[in-house]
Amino acid sequence: MKILFIHQNFPGQFRQLAPALAAAGHQVHALAIADHGAPGVVLHRYSVNAPAPGEAGPHPWLRDAQSKVLRGQAAMQAMAALDAQGFVPDLVVANPGWGEALCVKDVWPNTRLLCLMEFFYAAHGLDTGFDPEFTNTSLDDRGRLRLKNLALLEALLSMDAGVTPTQWQHDCLPAHMRSKVSVIFDGIDTDAVRPDPGASIRLGSGLTLRAGDPVLSFVSRNLEPYRGFHVFMRALPELLARSPEAHVVIVGGDGVSYGAAPAGGGSWRGQLLAELRGRLDMSRLHFVGRVPYRDYLRLLQVAAVHCYLTYPFVLSWSCIEAMSAGCHVVGSRTGPVTEFIEPGCNGSLVDFFDTAALADALAQGLAQRTSLQALRRRARDTAIERCDFRRVALPAYQSLIASLAP
């Protein structure tokens, strides 16, 4: 089959799927703004035209929609150029959340469209309004949030099939449209992300930490409330007092991936360190920023306990990768974390806002790290059985794609 992936920051969620389909003999192309590429994939780039200078801005509710329409228009023009060159895909695979899939069927009416439905927004019950400390959702905010779904609704109407990574995300979709959407986790390489009893990491301070040491890890693209950074930090004074030999390694940048920056400026890390000044043993707290993937993997192989907190939102790959690496994951009792972690079986769960319970669970995990080997093995088994790319995700995708073949 001729398959075209569309994602402004390709490969994005398709980092394993696109090369795997190319290796299986499909003719795989990709349309993107960024120039990252993937093995075996022919990359085509497109650019977005900004509004003309002096052009009146849209209604505030439509600013997000306008950015998606601009991407959709630019992608449509790029697809039309491919069509003029004689490339007509049998299947287009896209993440419609960026707006790029809006006009696929206008260029290629007979091409099958498979959409990754990552997250459907709602004013109640999900991430919005979840954390009262940082959220004051007005009626105007709710209207703006509703319009963030415009591109997703169009995708649900026009796509031939959809896929979403977790059952929780599937259940967030409009009930009458869920039948078109399959649940297939993105997939991780559990053969590469595996326990290593000989793993070690050397920090910038010169300290070397090894597998078996009382090491606690926390990972997020950026350190921010959406991923529970504030809750984690507030649990550390008690955790460090109860675990005098423990070292805490925190991976993440000081930017903002989701939500808003601190009201007073600066970073969430700076704000939390100021709030907790004098209560943290900084000799055992290590902020390492963003690190290469191999160093991140080494950290998971060294860590005895990994903390993963999140608003009710898209699940991070790091949660499943930590399980695959044999960590004891202490997670928040929020969807979709509860879909993968069963307390006492393959990990631990605590209420997102309960810092005392979090400190207790983390301290117990570190203290019992040698006696909880069975739990950590079951965590890895869960990752292999439900989330492995080669064994689970790829066969499911291949079956779905075969069903869409012309």
BAKERO-644261 format. One record per residue (C-alpha): residue number from 1; x, y, z. Coordinates in steps of 0.5 Angstrom, whole numbers, plus 500, padded with zeros to 3 digits. Layout:
   n  xx  yy  zz
 NUM   X   Y   Z
...
//
This chain:
   n  xx  yy  zz
   1 500 500 500
   2 502 507 499
   3 501 511 506
   4 502 518 508
   5 503 520 515
   6 501 527 517
   7 504 530 523
   8 507 537 523
   9 512 535 528
  10 513 528 525
  11 514 523 527
  12 511 525 533
  13 507 519 536
  14 509 515 529
  15 516 514 531
  16 516 507 531
  17 510 505 527
  18 512 509 520
  19 519 506 520
  20 516 499 521
  21 511 500 516
  22 516 502 511
  23 520 496 513
  24 514 491 512
  25 514 493 504
  26 509 499 504
  27 511 505 500
  28 511 510 506
  29 511 518 506
  30 510 523 511
  31 508 531 511
  32 511 535 516
  33 513 542 518
  34 519 540 522
  35 525 536 518
  36 526 530 523
  37 524 524 518
  38 525 517 520
  39 528 511 517
  40 525 508 510
  41 520 514 510
  42 520 519 504
  43 519 526 508
  44 515 532 504
  45 515 539 508
  46 510 544 508
  47 510 551 511
  48 504 555 514
  49 503 562 511
  50 502 567 517
  51 496 572 517
  52 497 578 513
  53 500 584 516
  54 494 589 519
  55 489 583 518
  56 484 584 524
  57 485 578 529
  58 480 573 530
  59 475 572 536
  60 479 570 542
  61 475 563 542
  62 478 562 535
  63 485 564 535
  64 486 556 536
  65 482 554 531
  66 485 559 526
  67 492 556 527
  68 489 549 526
  69 486 552 519
  70 492 555 517
  71 496 548 518
  72 490 545 514
  73 490 550 509
  74 498 549 508
  75 497 541 508
  76 492 541 503
  77 496 545 498
  78 502 541 500
  79 497 534 498
  80 495 538 492
  81 502 538 490
  82 504 531 491
  83 497 529 487
  84 500 533 481
  85 506 529 482
  86 502 523 481
  87 503 521 488
  88 496 518 491
  89 496 515 497
  90 492 509 499
  91 492 511 506
  92 493 517 510
  93 495 517 518
  94 494 523 521
  95 494 527 528
  96 488 531 527
  97 489 535 533
  98 494 540 529
  99 489 541 524
 100 493 538 518
 101 487 533 517
 102 482 538 515
 103 482 537 508
 104 485 530 506
 105 478 528 503
 106 478 534 499
 107 484 532 496
 108 483 525 495
 109 476 523 496
 110 477 516 495
 111 483 515 500
 112 482 512 507
 113 483 516 513
 114 486 514 519
 115 486 519 525
 116 490 518 532
 117 485 521 537
 118 489 523 542
 119 485 528 547
 120 478 530 546
 121 477 537 550
 122 472 538 556
 123 470 543 561
 124 469 538 566
 125 471 532 569
 126 478 532 565
 127 484 536 566
 128 480 543 566
 129 478 545 573
 130 482 539 576
 131 487 543 580
 132 483 548 584
 133 490 551 586
 134 491 554 579
 135 485 553 575
 136 479 559 575
 137 475 557 569
 138 470 562 567
 139 464 561 563
 140 468 564 557
 141 474 559 558
 142 469 554 557
 143 466 557 551
 144 473 557 548
 145 475 550 550
 146 469 547 546
 147 472 550 540
 148 478 547 541
 149 475 541 539
 150 473 543 532
 151 478 540 528
 152 477 533 532
 153 470 533 531
 154 471 534 523
 155 476 528 524
 156 471 524 527
 157 466 525 521
 158 471 525 515
 159 475 519 518
 160 474 512 516
 161 477 509 522
 162 481 512 529
 163 485 510 534
 164 487 512 541
 165 492 510 546
 166 488 508 552
 167 481 506 554
 168 480 512 558
 169 482 517 552
 170 477 513 548
 171 471 514 553
 172 473 521 553
 173 470 521 546
 174 463 523 544
 175 459 516 546
 176 456 516 539
 177 462 516 535
 178 467 511 539
 179 465 505 535
 180 470 508 529
 181 475 508 534
 182 480 503 536
 183 484 503 542
 184 492 501 541
 185 497 504 545
 186 503 507 541
 187 508 502 543
 188 514 502 547
 189 521 498 545
 190 521 493 552
 191 527 489 549
 192 531 496 549
 193 527 499 556
 194 529 493 560
 195 532 492 567
 196 539 492 568
 197 542 490 574
 198 549 493 572
 199 546 500 570
 200 549 506 573
 201 549 514 572
 202 554 519 574
 203 551 526 576
 204 555 532 574
 205 557 533 581
 206 561 527 580
 207 556 522 584
 208 555 515 581
 209 548 512 583
 210 547 504 581
 211 542 500 581
 212 540 497 587
 213 541 504 591
 214 535 508 594
 215 534 512 588
 216 528 516 586
 217 526 518 579
 218 521 524 577
 219 521 525 569
 220 517 530 565
 221 518 534 559
 222 517 540 563
 223 517 541 570
 224 510 543 571
 225 503 542 575
 226 500 538 569
 227 505 533 571
 228 504 534 578
 229 511 537 579
 230 508 541 585
 231 505 536 589
 232 512 531 588
 233 516 537 590
 234 512 538 597
 235 512 531 598
 236 520 531 598
 237 521 534 605
 238 518 528 609
 239 521 523 604
 240 528 526 605
 241 527 526 612
 242 524 519 612
 243 529 516 607
 244 536 519 609
 245 540 515 604
 246 536 516 598
 247 537 521 592
 248 532 524 588
 249 534 525 580
 250 529 530 577
 251 529 530 569
 252 525 536 565
 253 526 543 563
 254 523 549 565
 255 519 551 560
 256 511 550 559
 257 508 544 555
 258 501 544 558
 259 497 549 562
 260 500 556 564
 261 507 559 566
 262 507 561 574
 263 503 568 574
 264 509 571 577
 265 514 569 572
 266 520 565 572
 267 519 557 572
 268 515 552 576
 269 522 549 579
 270 524 556 581
 271 517 557 585
 272 517 551 588
 273 524 551 590
 274 523 558 593
 275 517 556 597
 276 521 550 600
 277 527 554 601
 278 530 551 608
 279 526 544 608
 280 530 540 602
 281 537 537 603
 282 539 540 596
 283 545 535 596
 284 541 529 595
 285 536 533 590
 286 539 533 583
 287 536 537 577
 288 539 534 571
 289 535 538 566
 290 533 535 559
 291 538 529 558
 292 539 524 552
 293 534 518 551
 294 540 513 553
 295 541 517 560
 296 534 517 561
 297 534 510 560
 298 540 509 565
 299 536 513 570
 300 530 508 570
 301 534 502 570
 302 538 505 576
 303 531 508 580
 304 528 503 585
 305 522 508 585
 306 519 512 580
 307 514 517 581
 308 509 519 576
 309 503 524 577
 310 499 527 572
 311 492 531 571
 312 487 527 568
 313 490 527 561
 314 494 524 556
 315 499 518 559
 316 506 520 558
 317 510 514 555
 318 515 515 561
 319 510 512 566
 320 510 505 561
 321 517 505 560
 322 519 506 568
 323 515 500 568
 324 518 496 563
 325 525 498 566
 326 523 494 572
 327 521 501 577
 328 516 501 582
 329 512 506 580
 330 508 510 585
 331 503 514 580
 332 497 518 581
 333 490 515 582
 334 488 519 575
 335 486 517 569
 336 489 513 565
 337 494 511 570
 338 489 507 574
 339 488 503 567
 340 495 500 568
 341 497 500 575
 342 494 496 580
 343 496 497 587
 344 500 492 590
 345 500 488 584
 346 505 492 579
 347 505 499 583
 348 502 504 588
 349 497 509 587
 350 496 515 591
 351 491 521 591
 352 494 526 586
 353 493 532 592
 354 495 528 598
 355 503 529 599
 356 503 526 606
 357 500 519 602
 358 505 520 596
 359 511 521 601
 360 509 515 605
 361 508 511 599
 362 515 513 596
 363 519 512 602
 364 516 505 603
 365 518 503 596
 366 525 505 597
 367 525 502 604
 368 522 495 601
 369 526 496 594
 370 529 489 595
 371 523 485 598
 372 518 488 592
 373 522 485 586
 374 516 481 585
 375 512 487 584
 376 517 490 579
 377 517 484 575
 378 509 484 574
 379 510 492 572
 380 515 490 567
 381 510 484 565
 382 504 489 564
 383 508 493 559
 384 510 487 555
 385 503 484 555
 386 500 491 554
 387 504 496 551
 388 510 493 547
 389 510 495 540
 390 513 489 536
 391 508 484 540
 392 502 488 541
 393 502 495 538
 394 504 493 531
 395 500 487 530
 396 494 491 532
 397 496 497 527
 398 497 492 521
 399 490 489 522
 400 487 495 522
 401 491 498 516
 402 489 491 513
 403 482 492 514
 404 482 499 511
 405 486 497 504
 406 483 499 498
//
